[in-house]
């Protein structure tokens, strides 16, 4: 452009000097112009790039070159003479989904060095690239095979697991070598020798004698470890609940004697270490008052207790929760809860919105933070975090979820393995958090509406 500007200035000066300026040296001017044009053509041809990764694409096809009109494929990158499949991400440094792609691209570069070539092009800094690659939206990811042939392109944010799954579709299995060693166990390390009536129907935990709750059914008694898990069960029932309390008895905290749930009074307090509510049932209000004076809290009847217990529910399945026990889920400006780590991810499926999940490692309590974008994991902190998918083996040999009390996140596979070793009755497998999210995103609205519902209460 500088040279073209110089020529224009030069011509203007010549014209301003009168016709004699050009007529006196017309022959030499034509010679000079001929030489200049030849020089420009030589420079233009010398500046042309051979068919390369920068060959423009339009509508998923490499655009025709000026000289030949052909559509050459983008050649793959090579490492020590070996052609590699290639991923090109076209975005911008300040676009939000592009910024979310940045750590994923960096991770892919480091993890699959020598197996995958990863390139980022900032189309705000290099606007011609957007035209060359024929993109309409940023970010856009373009997949090339080892010969440089375009296989696929995706518009918008694309999670790491989605990228790896797409490569696998094309026969490029990158995940196997880089995936952490799996953790799974399908048979308990030791038999469960507890008496069946000593195991909580809801959480599989032990039942203390002074907090037992019993629900009578036509198929037998359902036994629960405490009032909170009674309300967890109550919130998940699909049967008519009017008069349901007539089926329920609760242990007197002082004597262990079963009394009708509606006749009891309750000391509703708080664990000073965790902030978790505590509930103790009493047949005698005077005894309850003495307990309140010792341990603190308030004496409530069943109706008030029930309103307190049903105040907070899972944003995915509507199961009641104590916020101190569960995952925090941020949906825009609204905060809700996930009764387990997997249900927390399910809030993205139920709402159709991007979410942030703040969960704790089940072994150490360390923070695990997951952010989603368009149904995929946009960021994971720490990046090593994994999920435990607690499952039971059915009589036919297939596996089914073991329930919300048997799921969790861990900051790394090592913590998960330590937790599994410390809980010999747990069965299931380690999965990626992206897979846990993807499983929820596959659910239909009808399936979501039935999630965690247990139907008519019946013994296991």
C-alpha positions, -999 to +999 in steps of 0.1 A: +000+000+000+029+023+007+042+017-028+008+024-044+006+056-024+040+067-036+031+061-072-001+081-068+017+111-053+043+109-080+017+109-108-002+138-092+030+159-091+037+151-127+002+161-138+004+194-119+036+203-138+017+204-171+014+182-202+051+187-211+061+167-180+047+134-195+050+143-233+087+150-232+096+116-217+066+094-228+088+067-242+107+062-210+075+063-189+061+033-208+093+014-203+093+022-166+056+012-163+063-021-181+092-029-157+070-020-127+041-042-138+065-071-144+080-065-109+045-065-093+036-098-110+068-115-100+064-103-064+027-114-063+036-149-076+065-151-052+043-141-023+017-168-030+017-196-005+015-232-016-016-252-006-014-253+031-033-253+064-042-217+056-060-226+024-094-209+027-126-229+033-162-220+023-191-241+034-169-268+049-149-271+016-114-255+009-120-225-013-106-224-049-071-209-054-069-179-076-045-195-101-060-229-107-096-228-093-089-262-075-098-269-039-067-285-022-071-301+012-053-286+042-022-307+048-018-322+082+009-311+106+038-334+109+059-344+139+093-360+131+079-369+096+046-383+109+014-366+097-010-357+125-048-350+126-054-314+132-078-292+151-082-255+142-101-232+165-111-198+151-121-174+178-111-142+195-093-133+227-122-114+243-152-135+232-166-153+263-170-188+248-137-183+230-120-176+264-137-208+277-121-227+248-086-214+256-078-238+286-093-267+267-071-260+236-040-256+259-048-289+276-052-307+243-019-293+231+000-305+262-018-339+266-017-350+230+016-336+219+029-358+190-006-372+184-027-341+176-019-307+162-040-279+178-041-244+164-059-212+175-065-183+151-077-150+165-100-137+138-103-103+154-066-098+150-065-116+117-099-109+101-089-124+067-088-158+084-125-158+090-131-153+053-105-179+043-120-206+065-156-196+056-167-192+093-199-175+104-197-178+141-169-177+167-156-199+181-156-225+153-136-257+155-125-275+123-113-311+123-088-323+097-075-358+092-039-367+088-041-360+050-055-325+056-091-334+046-117-315+065-139-340+085-162-318+105-167-283+119-186-272+150-198-237+159-198-224+194-182-237+226-170-274+224-160-292+255-129-314+257-148-347+261-170-337+231-139-330+211-123-363+220-156-381+213-158-365+178-122-376+170-131-411+182-160-411+157-135-406+130-113-434+142-088-412+161-089-425+197-069-400+217-086-405+251-072-440+258-036-432+263-042-400+283-071-411+304-064-416+342-064-451+354-100-461+359-114-470+393-143-494+395-157-521+418-188-542+410-187-565+440-184-552+476-151-558+493-169-575+521-204-588+527-229-566+545-235-585+577-259-560+592-294-570+600-318-558+573-340-539+597-309-520+609-302-504+575-318-472+565-341-476+534-331-442+521-293-439+526-282-475+535-267-461+567-270-475+602-302-467+621-297-454+657-323-468+681-333-433+693-340-418+659-357-447+641-387-438+618-410-466+607-435-463+578-461-490+576-470-504+542-490-534+528-456-549+519-440-545+553-422-518+573-399-492+558-373-482+583-353-449+582-324-435+602-340-402+612-366-376+606-347-358+578-345-390+557-382-395+564-388-361+548-364-370+519-386-400+512-418-381+517-408-355+491-402-382+465-434-401+469-458-402+440-488-415+459-515-394+475-500-379+507-531-368+525-531-385+559-498-402+551-485-394+586-510-420+600-487-447+587-456-433+604-441-438+639-409-423+654-387-433+683-388-412+714-353-398+718-352-404+755-366-440+756-364-455+721-401-463+723-421-459+690-448-432+691-471-418+664-452-392+644-481-367+649-481-371+687-444-363+691-429-329+697-395-321+682-364-303+694-351-286+663-315-275+668-282-271+650-249-289+649-225-261+660-196-276+639-214-280+606-245-258+609-266-289+599-301-290+616-307-317+642-341-332+650-350-351+681-385-365+688-401-367+722-433-382+735-433-358+765-432-320+759-416-314+793-388-338+785-383-321+752-381-287+770-354-300+793-334-313+762-338-279+746-324-262+777-293-284+775-287-286+737-305-254+725-329-251+696-367-248+696-396-272+705-418-276+674-449-297+665-449-318+633-465-292+611-439-265+618-411-291+615-424-303+582-425-267+568-388-263+579-377-296+564-395-290+530-381-255+526-351-265+505-353-289+475-330-302+448-332-281+417-332-312+396-354-338+413-372-318+440-359-340+468-356-321+501-321-313+511-301-296+539-279-270+521-250-280+544-250-315+529-253-309+492-239-291+461-246-255+455-259-246+420-258-212+405-283-205+376-278-170+364-287-148+395-306-177+412-291-202+437-304-237+441-291-271+453-282-305+440-291-333+464-260-351+450-232-340+426-249-357+396-283-342+403-266-308+406-254-312+370-290-322+361-301-287+368-286-277+335-308-303+318-340-293+337-336-256+332-318-256+298-295-229+311-258-227+318-249-234+355-221-234+380-218-263+404-199-259+437-193-293+452-169-307+478-146-337+475-162-365+494-129-376+509-112-343+518-139-316+515-118-297+489-137-276+464-147-288+430-162-261+407-179-270+374-192-244+349-213-255+319-219-239+285-245-252+261-248-285+279-210-292+280-184-287+307-169-252+300-144-252+329-134-276+357-115-266+388-093-285+395-089-299+360-081-333+375-116-336+391-135-368+384-169-383+394-179-415+412-210-431+397-223-454+424-242-484+409-256-517+419-255-549+399-290-562+391-298-599+390-296-599+352-260-586+354-268-550+343-260-520+364-284-494+379-278-462+399-273-469+436-291-436+444-281-400+453-263-410+485-238-430+466-225-404+441-198-378+444-170-356+430-133-359+438-104-335+431-085-364+415-087-401+409-063-408+438-088-393+463-116-413+447-097-445+451-089-438+487-126-431+494-137-463+476-111-483+497-125-467+529-160-476+519-159-514+512-196-517+505-196-491+477-199-504+441-197-484+408-171-468+386-152-436+381-164-415+352-155-380+338-176-351+350-184-344+314-199-379+311-220-373+342-233-341+327-239-357+293-259-385+309-282-359+324-285-338+292-298-369+274-328-371+296-362-362+282-385-337+301-407-367+310-377-386+324-366-355+344-401-352+359-398-387+373-361-384+384-355-398+419-392-405+425-397-437+444-434-443+439-454-460+466-432-466+497-422-503+500-395-523+516-364-532+496 
